[in-house]
Amino acid sequence: MEQITLTLPEETAEQLKDASKKIGVKPEEFLLTSLQEKLANLDSDFTDAMHYVLKKNAELYKRLA
């Protein structure tokens, strides 16, 4: 596993500690899970956008082919 160090503003660090404490996990676990969810959503958002554009422009693509 690769280690990354990041510096957070004091307010953000406190919010992270509070949120992780509420759900009973370490701040590191909270960050990792949150990041994994965000990255998964990025893939999903891109796929959704791609399908939308392809469907919207299907007729144009047929004429250009």
Backbone as CSV, one residue per row, in Angstrom:
resi,resn,N_x,N_y,N_z,CA_x,CA_y,CA_z,C_x,C_y,C_z
1,MET,0.844,-1.167,0.000,0.000,0.000,0.000,0.895,1.238,0.000
2,GLU,0.553,2.210,-0.816,1.341,3.436,-0.900,0.867,4.429,0.152
3,GLN,1.819,5.156,0.714,1.489,6.141,1.738,1.561,7.536,1.140
4,ILE,0.531,8.347,1.419,0.484,9.729,0.969,0.251,10.607,2.190
5,THR,0.987,11.684,2.295,0.830,12.621,3.391,0.181,13.887,2.855
6,LEU,-0.842,14.372,3.553,-1.431,15.621,3.131,-1.685,16.509,4.327
7,THR,-1.631,17.802,4.091,-1.836,18.789,5.127,-3.234,19.364,4.976
8,LEU,-3.987,19.332,6.073,-5.355,19.832,6.053,-5.456,21.122,6.861
9,PRO,-6.322,22.011,6.447,-6.591,23.176,7.303,-7.132,22.690,8.651
10,GLU,-6.873,23.431,9.681,-7.271,23.031,11.035,-8.763,22.700,11.130
11,GLU,-9.599,23.528,10.518,-11.051,23.310,10.568,-11.444,21.999,9.882
12,THR,-10.826,21.715,8.748,-11.118,20.477,8.019,-10.654,19.268,8.817
13,ALA,-9.504,19.366,9.446,-8.993,18.266,10.263,-9.938,17.971,11.424
14,GLU,-10.477,19.005,12.032,-11.429,18.818,13.131,-12.722,18.175,12.630
15,GLN,-13.192,18.609,11.465,-14.393,18.017,10.883,-14.165,16.539,10.581
16,LEU,-12.995,16.218,10.068,-12.647,14.824,9.779,-12.645,13.991,11.056
17,LYS,-12.029,14.500,12.093,-11.981,13.777,13.372,-13.385,13.571,13.940
18,ASP,-14.197,14.607,13.893,-15.569,14.509,14.412,-16.397,13.493,13.616
19,ALA,-16.308,13.569,12.292,-17.087,12.669,11.441,-16.654,11.220,11.638
20,SER,-15.365,10.979,11.692,-14.885,9.605,11.860,-15.239,9.072,13.248
21,LYS,-15.218,9.938,14.248,-15.579,9.521,15.599,-17.058,9.138,15.664
22,LYS,-17.910,9.895,14.953,-19.353,9.621,14.951,-19.671,8.231,14.412
23,ILE,-18.916,7.814,13.403,-19.218,6.499,12.820,-18.287,5.396,13.340
24,GLY,-17.392,5.757,14.222,-16.577,4.755,14.901,-15.434,4.176,14.105
25,VAL,-14.807,5.000,13.267,-13.634,4.537,12.517,-12.494,5.529,12.700
26,LYS,-11.308,5.105,12.323,-10.156,6.004,12.365,-10.291,7.034,11.247
27,PRO,-9.738,8.232,11.444,-9.784,9.241,10.379,-9.201,8.734,9.061
28,GLU,-8.156,7.920,9.135,-7.539,7.380,7.924,-8.509,6.477,7.172
29,GLU,-9.257,5.666,7.903,-10.240,4.772,7.282,-11.378,5.578,6.653
30,PHE,-11.793,6.628,7.355,-12.847,7.493,6.844,-12.414,8.137,5.526
31,LEU,-11.194,8.662,5.499,-10.673,9.288,4.279,-10.557,8.292,3.140
32,LEU,-10.043,7.115,3.427,-9.868,6.101,2.379,-11.214,5.705,1.776
33,THR,-12.191,5.447,2.623,-13.513,5.060,2.138,-14.144,6.190,1.337
34,SER,-14.033,7.403,1.834,-14.600,8.560,1.131,-13.948,8.755,-0.232
35,LEU,-12.648,8.598,-0.286,-11.928,8.752,-1.545,-12.310,7.657,-2.535
36,GLN,-12.425,6.434,-2.058,-12.818,5.329,-2.934,-14.215,5.558,-3.507
37,GLU,-15.134,6.049,-2.687,-16.487,6.340,-3.168,-16.465,7.451,-4.212
38,LYS,-15.684,8.484,-3.966,-15.580,9.610,-4.901,-15.003,9.144,-6.235
39,LEU,-13.972,8.336,-6.201,-13.358,7.838,-7.437,-14.327,6.936,-8.209
40,ALA,-15.094,6.124,-7.499,-16.077,5.259,-8.158,-17.152,6.110,-8.831
41,ASN,-17.565,7.184,-8.180,-18.569,8.070,-8.759,-18.036,8.800,-9.987
42,LEU,-16.761,9.137,-9.988,-16.175,9.792,-11.155,-16.272,8.891,-12.368
43,ASP,-15.963,7.614,-12.197,-16.074,6.649,-13.288,-17.516,6.563,-13.772
44,SER,-18.434,6.502,-12.828,-19.855,6.406,-13.154,-20.343,7.670,-13.859
45,ASP,-19.932,8.832,-13.367,-20.332,10.104,-13.983,-19.825,10.197,-15.415
46,PHE,-18.576,9.773,-15.636,-18.012,9.819,-16.985,-18.788,8.900,-17.920
47,THR,-19.069,7.686,-17.450,-19.812,6.729,-18.276,-21.198,7.252,-18.606
48,ASP,-21.876,7.815,-17.616,-23.207,8.377,-17.851,-23.155,9.508,-18.875
49,ALA,-22.164,10.384,-18.747,-22.027,11.502,-19.688,-21.733,10.993,-21.093
50,MET,-20.873,9.996,-21.205,-20.533,9.437,-22.506,-21.767,8.849,-23.183
51,HIS,-22.548,8.075,-22.440,-23.764,7.483,-23.001,-24.754,8.567,-23.432
52,TYR,-24.874,9.605,-22.637,-25.783,10.702,-22.968,-25.382,11.366,-24.284
53,VAL,-24.093,11.674,-24.423,-23.607,12.337,-25.637,-23.773,11.427,-26.852
54,LEU,-23.439,10.156,-26.712,-23.580,9.232,-27.834,-25.036,9.093,-28.257
55,LYS,-25.936,8.988,-27.302,-27.355,8.863,-27.625,-27.886,10.154,-28.253
56,LYS,-27.512,11.286,-27.680,-27.982,12.581,-28.162,-27.531,12.841,-29.601
57,ASN,-26.333,12.423,-29.926,-25.757,12.711,-31.239,-25.760,11.506,-32.191
58,ALA,-26.519,10.476,-31.869,-26.519,9.257,-32.674,-26.845,9.537,-34.139
59,GLU,-27.859,10.332,-34.413,-28.251,10.649,-35.786,-27.128,11.389,-36.516
60,LEU,-26.503,12.323,-35.845,-25.397,13.056,-36.449,-24.254,12.102,-36.802
61,TYR,-23.925,11.189,-35.890,-22.833,10.240,-36.134,-23.165,9.349,-37.333
62,LYS,-24.428,8.950,-37.485,-24.828,8.127,-38.622,-24.625,8.884,-39.933
63,ARG,-24.998,10.157,-39.938,-24.841,10.955,-41.164,-23.375,11.199,-41.494
64,LEU,-22.549,11.329,-40.496,-21.126,11.581,-40.724,-20.372,10.327,-41.140
65,ALA,-20.906,9.160,-40.848,-20.213,7.906,-41.141,-20.197,7.584,-42.619
